[in-house]
Amino acid sequence: MNAKIIVVGSLNMDLVVQVQELPKEGETLLGIAMSENPGGKGANQAVAIGKLQASVSMIGRVGKDAHGARLLDSLQQAGVDTQYLMESTTPTGIALVTVDGHGSNHIIVVPGANFELAVADIEQQRAAIEQCEIVVLQLEVPMATVVYTLKLAKELGKTTILNPAPAQPLSKELLQYVDLLVPNEHELQSLSGIEVIDEASLKQAAIALLGQGVQALLVTLGAAGCCYIDHDGFTMYPTAKVQAVDTTAAGDSFIGGFVAGYVQHHDMAAAIAQAQKAAAITVTRHGAQVSLPTWNELSNA
């Protein structure tokens, strides 16, 4: 059976250090614990979708190393189809993550094999995109590959979802191929050039991107919930309060929950509710993919 969702993006091994407080410039601190967890925005989103029992495949690159093998295993354990993943001689991508006692984090990504995902690779896997319904991307692979994939997906009549993280300038050409842009408030501010300090500025920033060709935006606002805006209106969605211990992969969990919900119901409000529920569970746990909820956990929450 062909996957309904294709995630095109990054796979990283997260090297996570837990500390009481994040270090200041030039400061040396003793860590509490260190772990290696499968991650990468693309892989996280694919795993989040797979754990919620939606039909999903992933296109990306890993190295011929132990980290790559473990990432493939994590995807497969979550029910993700990995037949479109390719190996590179360059090492698998790595993310260095520091998490403090309040759940806040600092992340540095060394892309490795992710930056070898080329336009030719997407063309090679064209059949997978032809047969899906939704294509999901982020910005941890080369920008030329992102633009080409979005354009191809739109030419094939697919729904395109872009998580613009890590934040960087986006061309008007790219934006016109995006059906749904899913930034957080910091990414929205960076993309629009408008400081987001309240609901009015949030609307102004979102409208600026709608004016550049994006069809709709779903902006995550942390503990304040999220908002959906398109050419017909603006809706805020508050979220339940939880005690966060680690915000790593919260955005990926939100996107995974949303996409899995949308492909099932094709209803925006229902998909957003599922996204918020998934993210709320994720932030109460440590790690990236290990913190993402299963369908049973989501159903019983």
C-alpha positions in Angstrom: 0.0 0.0 0.0 1.3 3.4 -0.9 1.9 5.9 2.0 -0.6 8.8 2.2 2.1 11.0 3.8 5.7 11.6 2.6 8.1 13.3 5.0 11.2 14.7 3.2 13.8 15.9 5.7 16.6 15.3 8.2 17.7 12.4 10.4 20.0 13.2 13.3 21.3 11.4 16.3 20.6 13.7 19.3 23.4 13.8 21.9 21.5 15.1 24.9 23.0 16.5 28.1 20.8 17.3 31.0 21.8 20.3 33.2 20.2 22.2 36.1 20.7 25.5 34.3 21.8 26.3 30.7 25.4 27.6 30.8 26.2 31.2 30.2 28.9 32.3 27.7 32.3 31.0 28.9 30.8 29.1 31.8 31.6 25.4 32.6 28.9 23.4 34.4 28.6 19.8 35.5 25.9 17.9 33.7 23.4 15.6 35.3 23.1 12.9 32.6 23.9 12.3 28.9 22.0 10.1 26.4 21.9 9.3 22.6 18.4 9.6 21.2 17.2 9.2 17.6 16.1 12.7 16.3 16.2 15.2 13.4 13.1 17.2 12.5 12.2 15.1 9.5 12.6 11.8 11.3 10.8 13.1 14.4 7.8 14.2 12.4 7.8 10.9 10.5 7.9 8.9 13.7 5.2 11.1 15.3 3.0 10.3 12.3 3.8 6.6 12.3 3.2 6.2 16.1 -0.3 7.6 15.5 -0.9 4.8 13.0 -1.1 7.0 9.9 0.4 5.7 6.6 3.8 7.5 6.2 7.1 7.1 4.3 10.3 9.1 4.6 12.8 10.4 2.1 16.3 11.4 3.5 19.9 10.4 3.9 21.9 8.8 6.7 25.6 7.8 6.9 26.9 4.2 6.7 27.4 4.1 10.5 25.9 3.0 13.7 23.9 6.2 14.2 22.3 5.7 10.7 21.4 2.1 11.5 19.8 3.1 14.8 17.8 5.9 13.2 16.4 3.5 10.5 15.5 1.1 13.3 13.6 3.8 15.2 11.6 4.8 12.2 10.7 1.2 11.4 9.7 0.5 15.0 7.3 3.4 14.7 5.7 2.0 11.5 7.5 4.4 9.1 8.2 3.0 5.6 12.0 3.5 5.1 12.5 2.2 1.6 13.2 5.7 0.2 16.0 6.5 2.7 19.5 6.5 1.1 23.0 6.0 2.5 25.9 8.5 2.2 29.6 8.1 2.9 29.3 11.3 4.9 28.5 10.6 8.6 24.9 10.7 9.9 23.8 14.1 11.1 24.2 14.9 14.8 22.4 17.3 17.1 24.0 18.5 20.3 21.2 19.2 22.8 21.4 20.8 26.2 18.2 20.6 28.4 17.8 22.4 31.7 15.7 21.7 34.7 12.8 23.8 33.4 12.6 21.9 30.1 14.2 24.6 28.0 16.9 23.6 25.5 19.7 24.8 23.3 20.4 22.8 20.1 23.3 22.8 17.6 22.9 20.7 14.5 25.8 19.2 12.5 24.0 18.2 9.2 26.3 15.5 7.9 24.5 13.3 5.4 21.4 15.5 5.5 23.1 18.1 3.4 23.7 15.5 0.7 20.0 15.1 0.0 19.9 16.4 -3.5 17.4 17.3 -6.2 18.4 14.2 -8.0 17.4 12.1 -5.0 13.9 13.6 -5.0 13.6 12.9 -8.7 14.7 9.3 -8.1 11.9 8.9 -5.5 9.4 10.8 -7.6 7.0 7.8 -7.7 6.6 7.9 -3.9 5.5 11.5 -4.1 3.2 10.8 -7.1 1.3 8.2 -5.0 0.9 10.2 -1.7 -1.6 12.8 -0.5 0.5 15.1 1.7 4.2 16.1 1.5 5.8 17.4 4.7 9.2 19.3 4.8 11.5 21.2 7.1 14.7 23.2 6.6 17.4 20.9 7.8 18.3 19.7 4.2 19.6 21.9 1.3 17.2 24.7 0.4 17.4 23.8 -3.3 16.1 20.4 -2.5 13.2 21.9 -0.4 12.2 24.2 -3.2 12.3 21.5 -5.8 10.3 19.1 -3.7 7.6 21.7 -2.9 7.3 22.6 -6.6 7.1 19.0 -7.7 4.5 18.2 -5.1 2.3 21.1 -6.2 2.7 20.2 -9.9 1.5 16.7 -8.9 -1.5 18.2 -7.0 -0.3 17.3 -3.5 -1.0 19.2 -0.2 2.3 20.7 0.9 3.2 21.4 4.6 6.4 23.3 5.5 7.8 23.6 9.0 10.3 26.6 8.5 12.8 25.4 11.0 15.5 26.3 11.6 14.4 29.8 10.6 16.1 31.3 7.6 15.0 33.6 4.7 12.5 32.0 2.3 12.1 33.1 -1.3 8.7 34.1 -2.7 9.1 31.3 -5.2 9.2 28.8 -2.3 6.3 30.3 -0.4 4.0 30.1 -3.4 4.3 26.3 -3.3 3.3 26.1 0.4 -0.2 25.2 1.3 0.3 25.3 5.0 3.3 27.0 6.8 3.8 25.8 10.4 6.2 28.2 12.2 6.5 29.0 15.9 6.2 32.6 16.9 10.0 33.2 16.7 10.2 31.7 13.2 7.1 33.8 12.1 8.9 36.9 13.4 12.1 36.0 11.5 10.3 35.3 8.2 8.0 38.3 8.3 10.4 40.9 9.8 7.6 41.9 12.1 8.1 41.7 15.9 5.4 39.4 17.4 4.4 40.8 20.8 0.6 40.4 20.8 -2.4 39.1 18.8 -2.4 42.2 16.5 1.2 41.8 15.5 0.8 38.1 15.2 -2.0 38.7 12.6 0.1 41.3 10.8 3.1 39.0 10.5 0.9 36.1 9.3 -0.9 38.3 6.7 2.5 39.4 5.4 3.3 35.8 4.5 -0.1 35.2 3.1 0.6 38.1 0.8 3.7 36.3 -0.4 1.9 33.3 -1.6 1.4 31.0 1.4 -2.2 29.6 1.4 -2.5 29.3 5.2 -0.4 29.4 8.5 -0.7 27.4 11.7 1.5 29.2 14.2 2.5 27.4 17.4 2.7 29.6 20.5 4.0 27.3 23.2 1.9 27.4 26.4 -0.5 29.9 24.7 -1.6 27.3 22.2 -1.7 28.0 18.5 -3.5 30.0 15.8 -4.7 29.3 12.3 -4.9 32.0 9.7 -5.9 31.9 6.0 -7.5 34.3 3.6 -10.9 33.8 5.2 -10.0 34.4 8.9 -8.0 34.0 12.0 -8.7 31.5 14.9 -6.9 31.1 18.2 -6.7 27.6 19.8 -5.8 27.7 23.5 -4.2 24.5 24.9 -4.3 22.7 28.2 -1.6 23.6 30.7 0.9 20.8 31.5 4.2 20.7 33.5 6.9 20.6 30.8 10.1 18.8 31.6 11.6 18.9 28.1 10.4 20.8 25.0 12.6 18.9 22.6 10.5 17.6 19.7 7.3 19.5 20.9 6.9 21.2 17.5 7.6 18.0 15.7 5.0 16.2 17.8 2.5 18.9 17.1 3.1 18.7 13.3 2.9 14.9 13.4 -0.3 15.0 15.4 -1.8 17.5 13.0 -0.8 15.7 9.8 -2.0 12.3 11.1 -5.3 13.9 12.2 -5.8 15.8 9.0 -5.2 12.8 6.7 -7.8 10.9 8.7 -10.5 13.6 9.2 -9.7 16.3 6.6 -11.0 18.7 9.3 -8.8 21.5 10.5 -10.2 21.9 14.0 -10.0 18.1 14.7 -6.5 17.9 13.4 -5.4 20.9 15.5 -6.9 19.3 18.6 -5.0 16.1 18.0 -1.8 18.1 17.4 -2.1 20.0 20.7 -2.8 16.7 22.6 0.2 15.1 21.1 2.5 18.0 21.9 1.2 18.2 25.5 2.2 14.6 26.1 5.6 15.0 24.5 6.7 17.9 26.7 6.1 15.9 29.9 8.8 13.4 28.8 12.6 13.6 28.0 14.0 13.0 24.6 12.9 13.4 21.0 11.4 10.3 19.3 11.1 8.4 22.6 8.8 11.1 23.9 6.4 11.0 21.1 3.0 9.4 22.0 1.5 6.3 20.5 -2.1 6.2 19.2 -3.2 4.3 22.3 -1.6 6.9 24.6 -3.2 9.8 22.7 -6.6 8.0 22.8 -6.5 7.4 26.5 -5.1 10.9 27.5 
